[in-house]
């Protein structure tokens, strides 16, 4: 038996709590594809630990990271699929080992109809995720690439090391790998970073922070 997230457990009817906690939890290894574009949603995922990344890929092959799903967060594409019968347009991959619980579609529909607390939880999480997607659109549409790149480097840094390829950084900020490569070369010329195979090393994080502070 697993433990319900506090913001869900506090609103649920006792019978709904039992129904959910009787569902099995499972551990999914890093790098596992959970759904692809065109798939239909099979259930609502509650992430107990770890991180899932949802990406959108254009016909040209260019990727953008739409959002990540971590404990306490929801997948907006799954919610749309379950509530509106829309197929997935993106792909979800586990970015780390993930412990999760899948609420099957029939149980999700039943709880959505019968339990106001569950319905409020789903809609609240959906609204929060949509607000984050709106912010992403604003950053991609109006934010400078170098500012978004500085933000991404700081978000991903483990000490002075960023374990990410240029393609992964491009997907995260909604740009092309070639553009990211040119910006990183410019950062390197100023002594802020050095670029090595598969990672970036930060030498002047204060300057990168100052740049990131210019975000829209």
C-alpha positions as CSV (number, residue, x, y, z in Angstrom):
1,X,0.0,0.0,0.0
2,X,1.3,3.5,-0.9
3,X,0.6,6.9,0.7
4,X,-1.6,9.5,-1.0
5,X,-0.1,12.9,-1.5
6,X,-1.3,15.3,1.2
7,X,-3.1,17.7,-1.1
8,X,-5.1,14.8,-2.5
9,X,-5.7,12.8,0.7
10,X,-7.2,15.8,2.6
11,X,-10.1,16.2,0.1
12,X,-11.0,12.6,-0.7
13,X,-13.9,10.6,0.7
14,X,-12.7,7.6,2.8
15,X,-14.0,5.0,0.2
16,X,-12.0,6.9,-2.6
17,X,-8.9,6.8,-0.4
18,X,-9.2,3.0,0.0
19,X,-9.9,2.5,-3.7
20,X,-6.7,4.5,-4.7
21,X,-4.4,3.1,-2.1
22,X,-5.3,-0.5,-3.0
23,X,-3.9,0.2,-6.5
24,X,-0.4,-1.2,-7.0
25,X,2.6,1.1,-7.3
26,X,5.5,0.3,-9.5
27,X,9.0,1.4,-10.2
28,X,10.0,2.4,-13.8
29,X,13.7,2.6,-14.7
30,X,15.3,5.8,-16.2
31,X,14.9,6.1,-20.0
32,X,11.5,4.3,-20.2
33,X,9.0,5.7,-22.8
34,X,5.6,6.0,-21.0
35,X,3.7,7.2,-24.1
36,X,4.3,8.4,-27.6
37,X,2.5,10.8,-29.9
38,X,-0.8,9.2,-31.2
39,X,-1.2,6.9,-28.1
40,X,-4.4,7.1,-26.1
41,X,-4.3,7.7,-22.4
42,X,-4.8,4.5,-20.4
43,X,-4.9,6.2,-17.0
44,X,-4.0,9.0,-14.7
45,X,-0.4,8.8,-13.3
46,X,0.5,9.9,-9.7
47,X,4.2,10.3,-9.4
48,X,5.5,9.3,-6.0
49,X,9.2,9.9,-6.7
50,X,11.4,10.8,-9.6
51,X,10.9,12.8,-12.7
52,X,9.1,12.3,-16.0
53,X,9.8,14.7,-19.0
54,X,7.2,15.4,-21.7
55,X,8.6,16.5,-25.0
56,X,7.1,17.6,-28.3
57,X,8.9,16.8,-31.6
58,X,8.3,18.6,-34.8
59,X,8.4,17.0,-38.3
60,X,11.9,18.6,-38.7
61,X,13.1,16.6,-35.6
62,X,13.4,19.7,-33.4
63,X,12.3,19.0,-29.8
64,X,11.0,21.1,-27.0
65,X,10.6,20.2,-23.4
66,X,7.0,21.0,-22.6
67,X,7.1,20.2,-18.9
68,X,8.3,17.7,-16.3
69,X,6.1,15.8,-13.9
70,X,7.4,15.3,-10.4
71,X,5.7,14.4,-7.1
72,X,2.6,16.5,-6.6
73,X,2.4,17.5,-10.3
74,X,0.1,16.2,-13.1
75,X,0.5,15.5,-16.8
76,X,-1.7,17.9,-18.7
77,X,-1.6,15.7,-21.9
78,X,-2.9,12.8,-19.9
79,X,-5.7,14.8,-18.3
80,X,-6.7,16.1,-21.8
81,X,-6.6,12.5,-23.1
82,X,-8.8,11.2,-20.3
83,X,-11.3,14.0,-20.2
84,X,-11.5,14.8,-23.9
85,X,-10.5,11.5,-25.6
86,X,-7.6,13.4,-27.3
87,X,-4.5,11.3,-28.3
88,X,-1.1,12.3,-27.0
89,X,0.8,14.8,-29.2
90,X,4.0,14.5,-27.2
91,X,6.3,11.8,-25.7
92,X,6.9,11.1,-22.1
93,X,10.2,9.6,-20.9
94,X,11.4,8.9,-17.4
95,X,14.3,11.2,-16.7
96,X,15.2,9.2,-13.6
97,X,14.0,6.1,-11.8
98,X,10.3,6.8,-11.1
99,X,7.9,5.3,-8.6
100,X,4.3,5.8,-9.8
101,X,0.7,4.7,-9.5
102,X,-1.5,4.4,-12.5
103,X,-5.2,5.1,-11.9
104,X,-6.9,3.2,-14.7
105,X,-9.3,5.1,-17.0
106,X,-12.5,3.6,-15.6
107,X,-11.6,4.3,-12.0
108,X,-10.4,7.9,-12.9
109,X,-13.8,8.5,-14.7
110,X,-15.7,7.1,-11.7
111,X,-13.9,9.2,-9.1
112,X,-14.2,12.3,-11.3
113,X,-17.9,11.9,-11.4
114,X,-18.5,10.8,-7.8
115,X,-15.9,12.5,-5.6
116,X,-15.8,16.3,-5.5
117,X,-12.5,16.2,-3.7
118,X,-10.9,14.2,-6.5
119,X,-12.4,16.4,-9.2
120,X,-11.1,19.5,-7.5
121,X,-7.6,17.9,-7.2
122,X,-7.5,17.1,-10.9
123,X,-8.8,20.5,-12.1
124,X,-6.5,22.3,-9.7
125,X,-3.4,20.4,-10.9
126,X,-4.6,20.9,-14.5
127,X,-4.9,24.7,-14.0
128,X,-1.5,25.0,-12.4
129,X,0.1,23.0,-15.3
130,X,-1.7,25.2,-17.9
131,X,-0.3,28.3,-16.2
132,X,3.2,26.9,-16.4
133,X,2.7,26.1,-20.1
134,X,1.6,29.7,-20.7
135,X,4.8,30.9,-19.0
136,X,6.8,28.6,-21.3
137,X,5.1,30.0,-24.4
138,X,5.9,33.5,-23.2
139,X,9.6,32.7,-22.6
140,X,9.9,30.9,-26.0
141,X,8.1,33.7,-27.9
142,X,9.5,36.7,-26.2
143,X,12.6,35.7,-24.2
144,X,16.1,36.0,-25.5
145,X,17.7,32.6,-26.3
146,X,20.8,33.4,-24.2
147,X,18.7,34.3,-21.2
148,X,16.7,31.1,-21.5
149,X,20.0,29.1,-21.8
150,X,21.4,30.8,-18.7
151,X,18.3,29.8,-16.8
152,X,18.5,26.2,-18.0
153,X,22.2,25.9,-17.1
154,X,21.5,27.1,-13.5
155,X,18.5,24.8,-13.2
156,X,20.5,21.7,-14.3
157,X,23.7,22.5,-12.5
158,X,25.0,20.1,-9.9
159,X,27.7,22.2,-8.4
160,X,29.7,23.5,-11.4
161,X,28.7,20.7,-13.7
162,X,25.7,20.5,-16.1
163,X,25.2,16.9,-17.4
164,X,23.3,17.7,-20.6
165,X,24.1,17.6,-24.3
166,X,23.5,20.6,-26.5
167,X,20.5,18.9,-28.0
168,X,19.0,18.3,-24.6
169,X,19.6,22.0,-23.7
170,X,18.0,23.0,-27.0
171,X,14.9,20.9,-26.3
172,X,14.7,22.4,-22.8
173,X,14.6,26.0,-24.0
174,X,12.7,25.5,-27.2
175,X,15.5,26.3,-29.6
176,X,17.8,24.6,-32.2
177,X,21.0,22.8,-31.2
178,X,23.0,25.0,-33.6
179,X,21.7,28.1,-31.8
180,X,22.6,26.7,-28.4
181,X,26.0,25.7,-29.7
182,X,26.7,29.3,-30.8
183,X,25.5,30.8,-27.5
184,X,27.7,28.4,-25.5
185,X,30.7,29.3,-27.6
186,X,29.9,33.0,-26.8
187,X,29.7,32.1,-23.1
188,X,33.0,30.2,-23.3
189,X,34.7,33.2,-25.0
190,X,33.7,35.3,-22.0
191,X,35.1,32.7,-19.6
192,X,31.7,31.8,-18.1
193,X,31.7,28.1,-19.2
194,X,33.7,25.4,-20.9
195,X,31.9,22.9,-23.1
196,X,32.9,19.3,-23.0
197,X,31.4,16.1,-24.5
198,X,28.0,15.6,-22.9
199,X,28.3,18.3,-20.3
200,X,29.0,22.0,-19.6
201,X,31.2,23.2,-16.8
202,X,30.3,26.6,-15.1
203,X,33.3,28.8,-14.3
204,X,31.4,32.0,-13.6
205,X,28.0,31.2,-12.3
206,X,27.5,34.8,-11.0
207,X,27.6,36.2,-14.5
208,X,25.2,33.5,-15.7
209,X,22.9,34.4,-12.8
210,X,23.0,38.0,-13.8
211,X,22.0,37.1,-17.3
212,X,19.2,34.7,-16.2
213,X,17.8,37.6,-14.1
214,X,16.9,39.4,-17.3
215,X,14.2,36.8,-18.0
216,X,10.8,38.0,-19.1
